[in-house]
Amino acid sequence: MNRWQELVARACEARKRAYAPYSRFAVGAALEDAQGRIWCGCNVESASYGLTVCAERVAIFSAVAAGASGFSKLVVASVGGHWPCGACRQVLAELAPGLIVAAVEAEEPQIHQTATIEELLPGTFRLDAPPPQS
Ligand code: THU
């Protein structure tokens, strides 16, 4: 199994753990870091709808919280093979510059198309990092 295939399998597996009782739309994500480790996420919804977190952000926030960096590839799996939402694109563009993204149909998981995060979000919003507090 090549790396992309492994990411597809892991994204589909993560999708099964989605907590999506409100939308009933399950999403899985699998992200590869510089060391070749794979970080997974699924969407986690809330009865207070706006608190829902997408699969892609669960994956990258878990990875960053565990000290991972240098993200190179991301697979997102859903029925319909949807691309990451705008909020996730903003987060990914900041934390994973150069990332290559593939959106796959969960019921027939194959990669047909990839795009860089810069293609998905031209003109990413950026702030200069504030100086450390003394
Ligand atoms: N969702 C994701 O997990 N990723 C996206 O990029 C878009 C949407 C989730 C959020 C919510 O739980 C459900 O899909 C329907 O919007």
Backbone and ligand atoms as CSV (ligand in chain L), in Angstrom:
chain,resi,resn,atom,element,x,y,z
A,1,MET,N,N,0.849,-1.200,0.000
A,1,MET,CA,C,0.000,0.000,0.000
A,1,MET,C,C,0.884,1.248,0.000
A,2,ASN,N,N,0.670,2.169,-0.947
A,2,ASN,CA,C,1.485,3.390,-0.907
A,2,ASN,C,C,0.939,4.367,0.131
A,3,ARG,N,N,1.695,5.430,0.337
A,3,ARG,CA,C,1.355,6.389,1.395
A,3,ARG,C,C,-0.043,6.985,1.239
A,4,TRP,N,N,-0.365,7.395,0.005
A,4,TRP,CA,C,-1.690,7.992,-0.225
A,4,TRP,C,C,-2.794,6.983,0.061
A,5,GLN,N,N,-2.577,5.751,-0.341
A,5,GLN,CA,C,-3.604,4.723,-0.090
A,5,GLN,C,C,-3.798,4.503,1.404
A,6,GLU,N,N,-2.675,4.547,2.118
A,6,GLU,CA,C,-2.769,4.363,3.566
A,6,GLU,C,C,-3.548,5.517,4.210
A,7,LEU,N,N,-3.276,6.727,3.728
A,7,LEU,CA,C,-4.014,7.890,4.247
A,7,LEU,C,C,-5.507,7.774,3.932
A,8,VAL,N,N,-5.828,7.290,2.749
A,8,VAL,CA,C,-7.245,7.102,2.372
A,8,VAL,C,C,-7.905,6.115,3.329
A,9,ALA,N,N,-7.226,5.008,3.588
A,9,ALA,CA,C,-7.794,3.982,4.474
A,9,ALA,C,C,-7.987,4.543,5.885
A,10,ARG,N,N,-6.992,5.313,6.349
A,10,ARG,CA,C,-7.086,5.863,7.717
A,10,ARG,C,C,-8.171,6.936,7.824
A,11,ALA,N,N,-8.353,7.729,6.771
A,11,ALA,CA,C,-9.414,8.753,6.789
A,11,ALA,C,C,-10.794,8.082,6.816
A,12,CYS,N,N,-10.943,7.015,6.058
A,12,CYS,CA,C,-12.235,6.295,6.029
A,12,CYS,C,C,-12.525,5.639,7.379
A,13,GLU,N,N,-11.473,5.125,7.996
A,13,GLU,CA,C,-11.611,4.495,9.315
A,13,GLU,C,C,-12.005,5.568,10.362
A,14,ALA,N,N,-11.331,6.707,10.303
A,14,ALA,CA,C,-11.625,7.803,11.250
A,14,ALA,C,C,-13.055,8.304,11.065
A,15,ARG,N,N,-13.499,8.322,9.818
A,15,ARG,CA,C,-14.870,8.795,9.526
A,15,ARG,C,C,-15.909,7.990,10.292
A,16,LYS,N,N,-15.619,6.731,10.522
A,16,LYS,CA,C,-16.584,5.881,11.245
A,16,LYS,C,C,-16.736,6.309,12.698
A,17,ARG,N,N,-15.795,7.084,13.202
A,17,ARG,CA,C,-15.873,7.545,14.586
A,17,ARG,C,C,-16.513,8.935,14.701
A,18,ALA,N,N,-17.003,9.468,13.580
A,18,ALA,CA,C,-17.633,10.801,13.615
A,18,ALA,C,C,-18.783,10.815,14.613
A,19,TYR,N,N,-18.889,11.924,15.326
A,19,TYR,CA,C,-20.043,12.129,16.203
A,19,TYR,C,C,-20.867,13.224,15.525
A,20,ALA,N,N,-21.850,12.791,14.744
A,20,ALA,CA,C,-22.600,13.745,13.922
A,20,ALA,C,C,-24.101,13.453,13.977
A,21,PRO,N,N,-24.683,13.471,15.202
A,21,PRO,CA,C,-26.107,13.137,15.312
A,21,PRO,C,C,-27.022,14.212,14.736
A,22,TYR,N,N,-26.522,15.433,14.553
A,22,TYR,CA,C,-27.379,16.536,14.092
A,22,TYR,C,C,-27.384,16.629,12.570
A,23,SER,N,N,-26.213,16.653,11.978
A,23,SER,CA,C,-26.161,16.749,10.510
A,23,SER,C,C,-26.253,15.376,9.849
A,24,ARG,N,N,-25.876,14.347,10.566
A,24,ARG,CA,C,-25.744,12.990,9.998
A,24,ARG,C,C,-24.779,12.969,8.812
A,25,PHE,N,N,-23.832,13.901,8.820
A,25,PHE,CA,C,-22.833,13.967,7.753
A,25,PHE,C,C,-21.472,13.674,8.384
A,26,ALA,N,N,-20.971,12.467,8.146
A,26,ALA,CA,C,-19.721,12.022,8.780
A,26,ALA,C,C,-18.524,12.342,7.884
A,27,VAL,N,N,-17.474,12.850,8.516
A,27,VAL,CA,C,-16.247,13.208,7.787
A,27,VAL,C,C,-15.060,12.611,8.529
A,28,GLY,N,N,-14.079,12.124,7.769
A,28,GLY,CA,C,-12.838,11.626,8.357
A,28,GLY,C,C,-11.656,12.306,7.694
A,29,ALA,N,N,-10.579,12.485,8.459
A,29,ALA,CA,C,-9.381,13.131,7.914
A,29,ALA,C,C,-8.147,12.378,8.377
A,30,ALA,N,N,-7.146,12.301,7.512
A,30,ALA,CA,C,-5.859,11.694,7.879
A,30,ALA,C,C,-4.749,12.569,7.309
A,31,LEU,N,N,-3.819,12.927,8.190
A,31,LEU,CA,C,-2.789,13.932,7.901
A,31,LEU,C,C,-1.419,13.317,8.155
A,32,GLU,N,N,-0.510,13.474,7.213
A,32,GLU,CA,C,0.849,12.928,7.388
A,32,GLU,C,C,1.807,14.035,7.826
A,33,ASP,N,N,2.661,13.736,8.821
A,33,ASP,CA,C,3.640,14.738,9.272
A,33,ASP,C,C,5.027,14.433,8.714
A,34,ALA,N,N,6.004,15.270,9.093
A,34,ALA,CA,C,7.355,15.158,8.538
A,34,ALA,C,C,8.020,13.827,8.866
A,35,GLN,N,N,7.596,13.225,9.971
A,35,GLN,CA,C,8.191,11.932,10.364
A,35,GLN,C,C,7.440,10.751,9.765
A,36,GLY,N,N,6.431,11.024,8.951
A,36,GLY,CA,C,5.648,9.935,8.356
A,36,GLY,C,C,4.553,9.413,9.271
A,37,ARG,N,N,4.349,10.104,10.398
A,37,ARG,CA,C,3.258,9.683,11.283
A,37,ARG,C,C,1.935,10.173,10.709
A,38,ILE,N,N,0.873,9.434,11.011
A,38,ILE,CA,C,-0.455,9.793,10.497
A,38,ILE,C,C,-1.344,10.195,11.666
A,39,TRP,N,N,-1.953,11.361,11.533
A,39,TRP,CA,C,-2.839,11.915,12.557
A,39,TRP,C,C,-4.246,11.948,11.987
A,40,CYS,N,N,-5.191,11.426,12.754
A,40,CYS,CA,C,-6.555,11.306,12.226
A,40,CYS,C,C,-7.524,12.193,12.978
A,41,GLY,N,N,-8.640,12.490,12.325
A,41,GLY,CA,C,-9.713,13.238,12.973
A,41,GLY,C,C,-11.036,12.895,12.354
A,42,CYS,N,N,-12.100,13.122,13.124
A,42,CYS,CA,C,-13.461,13.008,12.605
A,42,CYS,C,C,-14.202,14.246,13.098
A,43,ASN,N,N,-15.335,14.553,12.472
A,43,ASN,CA,C,-16.095,15.701,12.975
A,43,ASN,C,C,-16.782,15.329,14.279
A,44,VAL,N,N,-16.807,16.309,15.177
A,44,VAL,CA,C,-17.438,16.135,16.492
A,44,VAL,C,C,-18.424,17.282,16.663
A,45,GLU,N,N,-19.714,16.940,16.700
A,45,GLU,CA,C,-20.760,17.965,16.764
A,45,GLU,C,C,-21.162,18.243,18.211
A,46,SER,N,N,-21.954,19.303,18.359
A,46,SER,CA,C,-22.447,19.706,19.679
A,46,SER,C,C,-23.905,20.105,19.528
A,47,ALA,N,N,-24.678,19.895,20.597
A,47,ALA,CA,C,-26.074,20.337,20.609
A,47,ALA,C,C,-26.137,21.860,20.442
A,48,SER,N,N,-25.078,22.533,20.846
A,48,SER,CA,C,-24.929,23.955,20.558
A,48,SER,C,C,-24.168,24.014,19.232
A,49,TYR,N,N,-24.909,24.012,18.140
A,49,TYR,CA,C,-24.362,23.672,16.811
A,49,TYR,C,C,-23.035,24.330,16.444
A,50,GLY,N,N,-22.912,25.606,16.806
A,50,GLY,CA,C,-21.717,26.352,16.410
A,50,GLY,C,C,-20.430,25.853,17.044
A,51,LEU,N,N,-20.540,24.993,18.021
A,51,LEU,CA,C,-19.338,24.465,18.691
A,51,LEU,C,C,-18.759,23.258,17.977
A,52,THR,N,N,-19.464,22.787,16.974
A,52,THR,CA,C,-18.983,21.649,16.169
A,52,THR,C,C,-17.577,21.900,15.637
A,53,VAL,N,N,-16.761,20.846,15.629
A,53,VAL,CA,C,-15.426,20.974,15.035
A,53,VAL,C,C,-15.309,19.971,13.884
A,54,CYS,N,N,-14.798,20.460,12.767
A,54,CYS,CA,C,-14.643,19.630,11.563
A,54,CYS,C,C,-13.517,18.601,11.749
A,55,ALA,N,N,-13.595,17.545,10.958
A,55,ALA,CA,C,-12.606,16.464,10.991
A,55,ALA,C,C,-11.181,16.973,10.750
A,56,GLU,N,N,-11.043,17.877,9.807
A,56,GLU,CA,C,-9.708,18.369,9.440
A,56,GLU,C,C,-9.057,19.102,10.611
A,57,ARG,N,N,-9.852,19.927,11.319
A,57,ARG,CA,C,-9.278,20.668,12.448
A,57,ARG,C,C,-9.022,19.760,13.628
A,58,VAL,N,N,-9.866,18.763,13.838
A,58,VAL,CA,C,-9.582,17.796,14.915
A,58,VAL,C,C,-8.236,17.125,14.623
A,59,ALA,N,N,-8.004,16.740,13.386
A,59,ALA,CA,C,-6.745,16.057,13.025
A,59,ALA,C,C,-5.541,16.967,13.246
A,60,ILE,N,N,-5.593,18.164,12.724
A,60,ILE,CA,C,-4.388,19.008,12.806
A,60,ILE,C,C,-4.184,19.559,14.210
A,61,PHE,N,N,-5.244,19.843,14.941
A,61,PHE,CA,C,-5.062,20.324,16.313
A,61,PHE,C,C,-4.509,19.208,17.204
A,62,SER,N,N,-4.967,17.987,16.998
A,62,SER,CA,C,-4.415,16.853,17.778
A,62,SER,C,C,-2.931,16.712,17.483
A,63,ALA,N,N,-2.586,16.818,16.199
A,63,ALA,CA,C,-1.190,16.653,15.789
A,63,ALA,C,C,-0.315,17.740,16.414
A,64,VAL,N,N,-0.753,18.977,16.292
A,64,VAL,CA,C,0.042,20.095,16.825
A,64,VAL,C,C,0.152,19.973,18.347
A,65,ALA,N,N,-0.941,19.592,18.993
A,65,ALA,CA,C,-0.922,19.466,20.457
A,65,ALA,C,C,0.049,18.382,20.915
A,66,ALA,N,N,0.298,17.399,20.046
A,66,ALA,CA,C,1.229,16.318,20.396
A,66,ALA,C,C,2.651,16.632,19.933
A,67,GLY,N,N,2.853,17.818,19.354
A,67,GLY,CA,C,4.204,18.243,18.977
A,67,GLY,C,C,4.580,17.965,17.528
A,68,ALA,N,N,3.624,17.526,16.716
A,68,ALA,CA,C,3.929,17.197,15.310
A,68,ALA,C,C,4.027,18.472,14.464
A,69,SER,N,N,4.761,18.361,13.343
A,69,SER,CA,C,4.890,19.495,12.409
A,69,SER,C,C,5.295,18.954,11.042
A,70,GLY,N,N,5.445,19.859,10.080
A,70,GLY,CA,C,5.902,19.477,8.741
A,70,GLY,C,C,4.885,18.622,7.998
A,71,PHE,N,N,3.647,19.068,7.995
A,71,PHE,CA,C,2.573,18.280,7.383
A,71,PHE,C,C,2.658,18.345,5.860
A,72,SER,N,N,2.530,17.177,5.230
A,72,SER,CA,C,2.718,17.122,3.777
A,72,SER,C,C,1.470,16.709,3.002
A,73,LYS,N,N,0.680,15.801,3.567
A,73,LYS,CA,C,-0.481,15.272,2.829
A,73,LYS,C,C,-1.678,15.167,3.759
A,74,LEU,N,N,-2.856,15.439,3.172
A,74,LEU,CA,C,-4.115,15.306,3.932
A,74,LEU,C,C,-5.147,14.639,3.033
A,75,VAL,N,N,-5.813,13.628,3.577
A,75,VAL,CA,C,-6.965,13.041,2.880
A,75,VAL,C,C,-8.208,13.305,3.712
A,76,VAL,N,N,-9.261,13.765,3.045
A,76,VAL,CA,C,-10.557,14.021,3.688
A,76,VAL,C,C,-11.582,13.104,3.025
A,77,ALA,N,N,-12.300,12.335,3.848
A,77,ALA,CA,C,-13.269,11.370,3.299
A,77,ALA,C,C,-14.683,11.722,3.752
A,78,SER,N,N,-15.581,11.774,2.780
A,78,SER,CA,C,-16.997,12.015,3.098
A,78,SER,C,C,-17.834,11.480,1.939
A,79,VAL,N,N,-19.126,11.307,2.191
A,79,VAL,CA,C,-19.998,10.928,1.079
A,79,VAL,C,C,-20.150,12.166,0.195
A,80,GLY,N,N,-19.756,12.024,-1.051
A,80,GLY,CA,C,-19.736,13.157,-1.968
A,80,GLY,C,C,-18.327,13.674,-2.217
A,81,GLY,N,N,-17.377,13.253,-1.387
A,81,GLY,CA,C,-15.974,13.654,-1.593
A,81,GLY,C,C,-15.762,15.151,-1.504
A,82,HIS,N,N,-16.290,15.753,-0.434
A,82,HIS,CA,C,-16.228,17.212,-0.306
A,82,HIS,C,C,-14.847,17.708,0.118
A,83,TRP,N,N,-14.494,18.889,-0.356
A,83,TRP,CA,C,-13.235,19.558,-0.001
A,83,TRP,C,C,-13.402,20.284,1.333
A,84,PRO,N,N,-12.306,20.557,2.036
A,84,PRO,CA,C,-12.406,21.217,3.340
A,84,PRO,C,C,-13.149,22.557,3.270
A,85,CYS,N,N,-13.854,22.877,4.347
A,85,CYS,CA,C,-14.593,24.150,4.417
A,85,CYS,C,C,-13.598,25.311,4.547
A,86,GLY,N,N,-14.099,26.508,4.417
A,86,GLY,CA,C,-13.245,27.698,4.465
A,86,GLY,C,C,-12.500,27.855,5.779
A,87,ALA,N,N,-13.173,27.554,6.885
A,87,ALA,CA,C,-12.522,27.694,8.195
A,87,ALA,C,C,-11.337,26.740,8.294
A,88,CYS,N,N,-11.530,25.523,7.846
A,88,CYS,CA,C,-10.433,24.542,7.889
A,88,CYS,C,C,-9.309,24.937,6.937
A,89,ARG,N,N,-9.649,25.477,5.785
A,89,ARG,CA,C,-8.602,25.932,4.849
A,89,ARG,C,C,-7.732,26.999,5.513
A,90,GLN,N,N,-8.355,27.911,6.244
A,90,GLN,CA,C,-7.600,28.975,6.913
A,90,GLN,C,C,-6.615,28.384,7.929
A,91,VAL,N,N,-7.097,27.436,8.718
A,91,VAL,CA,C,-6.244,26.809,9.746
A,91,VAL,C,C,-5.131,25.993,9.084
A,92,LEU,N,N,-5.474,25.232,8.077
A,92,LEU,CA,C,-4.477,24.386,7.391
A,92,LEU,C,C,-3.416,25.241,6.712
A,93,ALA,N,N,-3.824,26.355,6.099
A,93,ALA,CA,C,-2.859,27.205,5.381
A,93,ALA,C,C,-1.817,27.768,6.344
A,94,GLU,N,N,-2.237,28.056,7.584
A,94,GLU,CA,C,-1.291,28.598,8.563
A,94,GLU,C,C,-0.383,27.513,9.137
A,95,LEU,N,N,-0.971,26.368,9.468
A,95,LEU,CA,C,-0.205,25.333,10.187
A,95,LEU,C,C,0.470,24.326,9.262
A,96,ALA,N,N,0.045,24.301,8.002
A,96,ALA,CA,C,0.582,23.279,7.089
A,96,ALA,C,C,0.838,23.854,5.700
A,97,PRO,N,N,1.738,24.875,5.618
A,97,PRO,CA,C,2.013,25.451,4.294
A,97,PRO,C,C,2.568,24.382,3.352
A,98,GLY,N,N,2.124,24.417,2.114
A,98,GLY,CA,C,2.595,23.433,1.125
A,98,GLY,C,C,1.826,22.124,1.152
A,99,LEU,N,N,0.859,22.021,2.046
A,99,LEU,CA,C,0.082,20.784,2.180
A,99,LEU,C,C,-0.615,20.414,0.859
A,100,ILE,N,N,-0.573,19.127,0.547
A,100,ILE,CA,C,-1.339,18.625,-0.612
A,100,ILE,C,C,-2.571,17.903,-0.068
A,101,VAL,N,N,-3.719,18.291,-0.589
A,101,VAL,CA,C,-5.002,17.806,-0.068
A,101,VAL,C,C,-5.700,16.957,-1.127
A,102,ALA,N,N,-6.299,15.846,-0.680
A,102,ALA,CA,C,-7.143,15.033,-1.560
A,102,ALA,C,C,-8.488,14.834,-0.876
A,103,ALA,N,N,-9.571,15.044,-1.616
A,103,ALA,CA,C,-10.921,14.817,-1.097
A,103,ALA,C,C,-11.428,13.536,-1.752
A,104,VAL,N,N,-11.840,12.574,-0.942
A,104,VAL,CA,C,-12.264,11.297,-1.529
A,104,VAL,C,C,-13.697,10.943,-1.156
A,105,GLU,N,N,-14.321,10.245,-2.062
A,105,GLU,CA,C,-15.665,9.709,-1.857
A,105,GLU,C,C,-15.537,8.496,-0.919
A,106,ALA,N,N,-16.186,8.603,0.250
A,106,ALA,CA,C,-16.008,7.563,1.271
A,106,ALA,C,C,-16.541,6.205,0.826
A,107,GLU,N,N,-17.532,6.203,-0.059
A,107,GLU,CA,C,-18.118,4.924,-0.462
A,107,GLU,C,C,-17.366,4.264,-1.610
A,108,GLU,N,N,-16.466,5.010,-2.232
A,108,GLU,CA,C,-15.610,4.450,-3.287
A,108,GLU,C,C,-14.271,5.174,-3.202
A,109,PRO,N,N,-13.505,4.861,-2.141
A,109,PRO,CA,C,-12.361,5.706,-1.805
A,109,PRO,C,C,-11.152,5.567,-2.736
A,110,GLN,N,N,-11.039,6.526,-3.607
A,110,GLN,CA,C,-9.905,6.598,-4.535
A,110,GLN,C,C,-9.552,8.058,-4.726
A,111,ILE,N,N,-8.271,8.311,-4.996
A,111,ILE,CA,C,-7.870,9.701,-5.237
A,111,ILE,C,C,-7.967,10.004,-6.730
A,112,HIS,N,N,-8.801,10.995,-7.051
A,112,HIS,CA,C,-8.942,11.416,-8.450
A,112,HIS,C,C,-8.266,12.754,-8.691
A,113,GLN,N,N,-8.143,13.530,-7.606
A,113,GLN,CA,C,-7.661,14.900,-7.769
A,113,GLN,C,C,-7.009,15.354,-6.466
A,114,THR,N,N,-5.941,16.143,-6.592
A,114,THR,CA,C,-5.349,16.755,-5.400
A,114,THR,C,C,-5.229,18.267,-5.645
A,115,ALA,N,N,-5.076,19.005,-4.567
A,115,ALA,CA,C,-4.854,20.457,-4.686
A,115,ALA,C,C,-3.977,20.885,-3.522
A,116,THR,N,N,-3.141,21.890,-3.745
A,116,THR,CA,C,-2.363,22.410,-2.612
A,116,THR,C,C,-3.270,23.310,-1.781
A,117,ILE,N,N,-2.891,23.491,-0.518
A,117,ILE,CA,C,-3.699,24.345,0.356
A,117,ILE,C,C,-3.684,25.785,-0.176
A,118,GLU,N,N,-2.592,26.185,-0.813
A,118,GLU,CA,C,-2.532,27.549,-1.373
A,118,GLU,C,C,-3.505,27.695,-2.551
A,119,GLU,N,N,-3.705,26.622,-3.304
A,119,GLU,CA,C,-4.710,26.680,-4.380
A,119,GLU,C,C,-6.120,26.758,-3.783
A,120,LEU,N,N,-6.316,26.061,-2.669
A,120,LEU,CA,C,-7.650,26.037,-2.065
A,120,LEU,C,C,-7.990,27.338,-1.341
A,121,LEU,N,N,-6.939,28.049,-0.870
A,121,LEU,CA,C,-7.193,29.314,-0.163
A,121,LEU,C,C,-6.179,30.376,-0.544
A,122,PRO,N,N,-6.366,30.963,-1.731
A,122,PRO,CA,C,-5.481,32.074,-2.072
A,122,PRO,C,C,-5.769,33.245,-1.131
A,123,GLY,N,N,-4.734,33.986,-0.804
A,123,GLY,CA,C,-4.933,35.180,0.039
A,123,GLY,C,C,-5.264,34.855,1.481
A,124,THR,N,N,-4.656,33.802,2.000
A,124,THR,CA,C,-4.835,33.428,3.417
A,124,THR,C,C,-4.634,34.636,4.336
A,125,PHE,N,N,-5.510,34.773,5.298
A,125,PHE,CA,C,-5.346,35.846,6.293
A,125,PHE,C,C,-4.155,35.522,7.190
A,126,ARG,N,N,-3.261,36.491,7.380
A,126,ARG,CA,C,-2.094,36.276,8.248
A,126,ARG,C,C,-1.849,37.493,9.129
A,127,LEU,N,N,-1.378,37.241,10.333
A,127,LEU,CA,C,-0.906,38.287,11.232
A,127,LEU,C,C,0.571,38.046,11.455
A,128,ASP,N,N,1.334,39.122,11.602
A,128,ASP,CA,C,2.717,38.926,12.043
A,128,ASP,C,C,2.630,38.396,13.468
A,129,ALA,N,N,3.428,37.405,13.769
A,129,ALA,CA,C,3.387,36.854,15.126
A,129,ALA,C,C,3.770,37.951,16.115
A,130,PRO,N,N,2.999,38.124,17.192
A,130,PRO,CA,C,3.353,39.141,18.173
A,130,PRO,C,C,4.646,38.775,18.882
A,131,PRO,N,N,5.417,39.775,19.360
A,131,PRO,CA,C,6.665,39.440,20.068
A,131,PRO,C,C,6.359,38.695,21.356
A,132,PRO,N,N,7.237,37.804,21.800
A,132,PRO,CA,C,6.980,37.088,23.042
A,132,PRO,C,C,6.890,38.069,24.213
A,133,GLN,N,N,6.036,37.790,25.179
A,133,GLN,CA,C,5.890,38.685,26.329
A,133,GLN,C,C,7.044,38.480,27.294
A,134,SER,N,N,7.582,39.609,27.820
A,134,SER,CA,C,8.716,39.452,28.750
A,134,SER,C,C,8.196,39.321,30.186
L,1,THU,N1,N,-17.543,19.146,8.271
L,1,THU,C1,C,-16.271,18.656,8.355
L,1,THU,O1,O,-15.974,17.814,9.219
L,1,THU,N2,N,-15.344,19.137,7.476
L,1,THU,C2,C,-15.580,20.104,6.532
L,1,THU,O2,O,-14.660,20.539,5.853
L,1,THU,C3,C,-16.945,20.598,6.347
L,1,THU,C4,C,-17.970,20.126,7.286
L,1,THU,C5,C,-18.557,18.650,9.216
L,1,THU,C6,C,-19.070,19.676,10.192
L,1,THU,C7,C,-20.443,19.124,10.524
L,1,THU,O3,O,-20.306,18.184,11.575
L,1,THU,C8,C,-20.854,18.384,9.262
L,1,THU,O4,O,-19.677,18.183,8.500
L,1,THU,C9,C,-21.880,19.114,8.414
L,1,THU,O5,O,-21.486,20.394,8.138
